[in-house]
Amino acid sequence: MNVIHFDKTINGRAYTIEVSPVGVDRWRAQIVRTPGGSSALMPFYGVSPDEAAHQLSTWLTRAAGVAAPATAGALKPS
């Protein structure tokens, strides 16, 4: 099996992304599991190793971003 690793730093946190072939023009990217770490993250797919890793990196960037502040008042029905 041809496995490729990408080392990425996203929002100050280091990740190793592992990409492996799962079919013709189909690659799966997932975070490399660390001992005692969570493996609940879903895999991301692409037609190339770079595309699959990019999709996972993009999702991690969005997921690790700062949430928008809550509004001061609750919404009232019109």
ZIMO-V182859 format. One record per residue. N is the residue number from 1. PHI is phi in radians with two decimals (none if undefined). PSI is psi in whole degrees, -180 to 180 (999 if undefined). D_LAST is the distance of its C-alpha to the last C-alpha in whole Angstrom. Layout:
N,PHI,PSI,D_LAST
N,PHI,PSI,D_LAST
//
This chain:
1,none,136,59
2,-1.65,98,58
3,-1.83,136,56
4,-2.10,138,54
5,-1.98,139,53
6,-2.12,129,50
7,-1.71,123,50
8,-2.26,144,47
9,-1.96,120,45
10,-2.20,121,41
11,0.87,42,40
12,1.41,2,43
13,-1.97,134,44
14,-1.49,135,47
15,-2.27,146,46
16,-1.99,121,49
17,-1.79,129,48
18,-1.86,128,50
19,-2.10,130,50
20,-2.40,150,52
21,-1.28,141,53
22,-2.18,-3,51
23,3.09,-176,52
24,-1.20,124,53
25,0.94,37,51
26,-2.47,120,49
27,-2.20,144,49
28,-1.96,131,47
29,-1.96,136,46
30,-2.61,160,45
31,-1.31,137,46
32,-1.16,131,49
33,-1.27,137,49
34,-1.84,151,51
35,-0.96,126,52
36,1.41,-1,50
37,-1.54,167,47
38,-1.38,145,44
39,-2.14,26,44
40,-1.42,-10,41
41,-1.22,132,40
42,-1.24,151,40
43,-1.36,160,42
44,-2.08,147,41
45,-2.11,153,43
46,-2.75,172,44
47,-1.47,-8,47
48,-2.50,162,49
49,-1.03,-41,50
50,-1.09,-43,48
51,-1.14,-44,45
52,-1.09,-45,44
53,-1.13,-39,45
54,-1.11,-43,43
55,-1.09,-43,40
56,-1.15,-43,40
57,-1.06,-41,41
58,-1.10,-44,37
59,-1.12,-44,35
60,-1.08,-39,37
61,-1.08,-45,36
62,-1.18,-42,32
63,-1.17,-32,33
64,-1.56,-3,35
65,-1.20,166,32
66,-1.40,133,30
67,-1.23,149,27
68,-1.18,143,24
69,-1.14,147,23
70,-1.23,151,20
71,-1.29,155,17
72,-1.17,-38,18
73,-2.06,158,15
74,-1.33,153,13
75,-1.25,140,9
76,-1.93,141,6
77,-1.15,149,4
78,-1.62,999,0
//
